[in-house]
Amino acid sequence: MPADARQPLYQMKADFFKTLGHPARIRVLELLSEREHAVSEMVAEIGIEPANLSQQLAVLRRAGLVTARREGLSVLYTLTSPRVAELLQVSREILTSVVAGQAELLDEFAEPPAH
């Protein structure tokens, strides 16, 4: 039995979310949610050094979230599952709701008390 199979599911989930815990990795996944991208395209879009992008892509590959294939001189990356794009969309919806709730709370505090 692989070592990972003995881990509790909550630990595996925590490790999964740690993998997502870097802004560059989230941005890579967002780009790949749209379509397959070459590394050179992502460097321009994300604005980080190629070596740093390669490190982040390696993390995502080890986690099984992206795959790579060579086409000529380019390496093209794609999501391993459309569910990754769904996860990003759901997280956007959750964050939008949270931010809206915080804005409402701030508005309530900013209102002068009724006399």
MODELLER restraints for C-alpha pairs under 7 A, 6 or more apart:
rsr = mdl.restraints
at = mdl.atoms
rsr.add(forms.Gaussian(group=physical.xy_distance, feature=features.Distance(at['CA:20:A'], at['CA:26:A']), mean=6.21, stdev=0.5))
rsr.add(forms.Gaussian(group=physical.xy_distance, feature=features.Distance(at['CA:24:A'], at['CA:46:A']), mean=6.98, stdev=0.5))
rsr.add(forms.Gaussian(group=physical.xy_distance, feature=features.Distance(at['CA:25:A'], at['CA:56:A']), mean=5.93, stdev=0.5))
rsr.add(forms.Gaussian(group=physical.xy_distance, feature=features.Distance(at['CA:27:A'], at['CA:46:A']), mean=6.87, stdev=0.5))
rsr.add(forms.Gaussian(group=physical.xy_distance, feature=features.Distance(at['CA:32:A'], at['CA:78:A']), mean=5.69, stdev=0.5))
rsr.add(forms.Gaussian(group=physical.xy_distance, feature=features.Distance(at['CA:32:A'], at['CA:79:A']), mean=6.06, stdev=0.5))
rsr.add(forms.Gaussian(group=physical.xy_distance, feature=features.Distance(at['CA:33:A'], at['CA:79:A']), mean=6.94, stdev=0.5))
rsr.add(forms.Gaussian(group=physical.xy_distance, feature=features.Distance(at['CA:33:A'], at['CA:85:A']), mean=5.11, stdev=0.5))
rsr.add(forms.Gaussian(group=physical.xy_distance, feature=features.Distance(at['CA:36:A'], at['CA:76:A']), mean=6.45, stdev=0.5))
rsr.add(forms.Gaussian(group=physical.xy_distance, feature=features.Distance(at['CA:36:A'], at['CA:77:A']), mean=5.62, stdev=0.5))
rsr.add(forms.Gaussian(group=physical.xy_distance, feature=features.Distance(at['CA:36:A'], at['CA:78:A']), mean=4.79, stdev=0.5))
rsr.add(forms.Gaussian(group=physical.xy_distance, feature=features.Distance(at['CA:37:A'], at['CA:76:A']), mean=5.43, stdev=0.5))
rsr.add(forms.Gaussian(group=physical.xy_distance, feature=features.Distance(at['CA:37:A'], at['CA:77:A']), mean=5.47, stdev=0.5))
rsr.add(forms.Gaussian(group=physical.xy_distance, feature=features.Distance(at['CA:37:A'], at['CA:78:A']), mean=6.83, stdev=0.5))
rsr.add(forms.Gaussian(group=physical.xy_distance, feature=features.Distance(at['CA:38:A'], at['CA:74:A']), mean=6.26, stdev=0.5))
rsr.add(forms.Gaussian(group=physical.xy_distance, feature=features.Distance(at['CA:38:A'], at['CA:75:A']), mean=5.61, stdev=0.5))
rsr.add(forms.Gaussian(group=physical.xy_distance, feature=features.Distance(at['CA:38:A'], at['CA:76:A']), mean=4.32, stdev=0.5))
rsr.add(forms.Gaussian(group=physical.xy_distance, feature=features.Distance(at['CA:38:A'], at['CA:77:A']), mean=6.22, stdev=0.5))
rsr.add(forms.Gaussian(group=physical.xy_distance, feature=features.Distance(at['CA:39:A'], at['CA:75:A']), mean=6.26, stdev=0.5))
rsr.add(forms.Gaussian(group=physical.xy_distance, feature=features.Distance(at['CA:39:A'], at['CA:76:A']), mean=6.55, stdev=0.5))
rsr.add(forms.Gaussian(group=physical.xy_distance, feature=features.Distance(at['CA:43:A'], at['CA:49:A']), mean=6.92, stdev=0.5))
rsr.add(forms.Gaussian(group=physical.xy_distance, feature=features.Distance(at['CA:43:A'], at['CA:50:A']), mean=6.13, stdev=0.5))
rsr.add(forms.Gaussian(group=physical.xy_distance, feature=features.Distance(at['CA:43:A'], at['CA:53:A']), mean=6.94, stdev=0.5))
rsr.add(forms.Gaussian(group=physical.xy_distance, feature=features.Distance(at['CA:60:A'], at['CA:66:A']), mean=5.84, stdev=0.5))
rsr.add(forms.Gaussian(group=physical.xy_distance, feature=features.Distance(at['CA:61:A'], at['CA:67:A']), mean=6.03, stdev=0.5))
rsr.add(forms.Gaussian(group=physical.xy_distance, feature=features.Distance(at['CA:64:A'], at['CA:80:A']), mean=6.90, stdev=0.5))
rsr.add(forms.Gaussian(group=physical.xy_distance, feature=features.Distance(at['CA:65:A'], at['CA:79:A']), mean=5.93, stdev=0.5))
rsr.add(forms.Gaussian(group=physical.xy_distance, feature=features.Distance(at['CA:65:A'], at['CA:80:A']), mean=5.39, stdev=0.5))
rsr.add(forms.Gaussian(group=physical.xy_distance, feature=features.Distance(at['CA:66:A'], at['CA:77:A']), mean=6.52, stdev=0.5))
rsr.add(forms.Gaussian(group=physical.xy_distance, feature=features.Distance(at['CA:66:A'], at['CA:78:A']), mean=5.51, stdev=0.5))
rsr.add(forms.Gaussian(group=physical.xy_distance, feature=features.Distance(at['CA:66:A'], at['CA:79:A']), mean=4.41, stdev=0.5))
rsr.add(forms.Gaussian(group=physical.xy_distance, feature=features.Distance(at['CA:66:A'], at['CA:80:A']), mean=5.00, stdev=0.5))
rsr.add(forms.Gaussian(group=physical.xy_distance, feature=features.Distance(at['CA:67:A'], at['CA:77:A']), mean=5.61, stdev=0.5))
rsr.add(forms.Gaussian(group=physical.xy_distance, feature=features.Distance(at['CA:67:A'], at['CA:78:A']), mean=5.54, stdev=0.5))
rsr.add(forms.Gaussian(group=physical.xy_distance, feature=features.Distance(at['CA:67:A'], at['CA:79:A']), mean=6.35, stdev=0.5))
rsr.add(forms.Gaussian(group=physical.xy_distance, feature=features.Distance(at['CA:67:A'], at['CA:80:A']), mean=6.06, stdev=0.5))
rsr.add(forms.Gaussian(group=physical.xy_distance, feature=features.Distance(at['CA:68:A'], at['CA:75:A']), mean=6.38, stdev=0.5))
rsr.add(forms.Gaussian(group=physical.xy_distance, feature=features.Distance(at['CA:68:A'], at['CA:76:A']), mean=5.47, stdev=0.5))
rsr.add(forms.Gaussian(group=physical.xy_distance, feature=features.Distance(at['CA:68:A'], at['CA:77:A']), mean=4.46, stdev=0.5))
rsr.add(forms.Gaussian(group=physical.xy_distance, feature=features.Distance(at['CA:68:A'], at['CA:78:A']), mean=6.53, stdev=0.5))
rsr.add(forms.Gaussian(group=physical.xy_distance, feature=features.Distance(at['CA:69:A'], at['CA:75:A']), mean=5.61, stdev=0.5))
rsr.add(forms.Gaussian(group=physical.xy_distance, feature=features.Distance(at['CA:69:A'], at['CA:76:A']), mean=5.34, stdev=0.5))
rsr.add(forms.Gaussian(group=physical.xy_distance, feature=features.Distance(at['CA:69:A'], at['CA:77:A']), mean=6.61, stdev=0.5))
rsr.add(forms.Gaussian(group=physical.xy_distance, feature=features.Distance(at['CA:70:A'], at['CA:76:A']), mean=6.15, stdev=0.5))
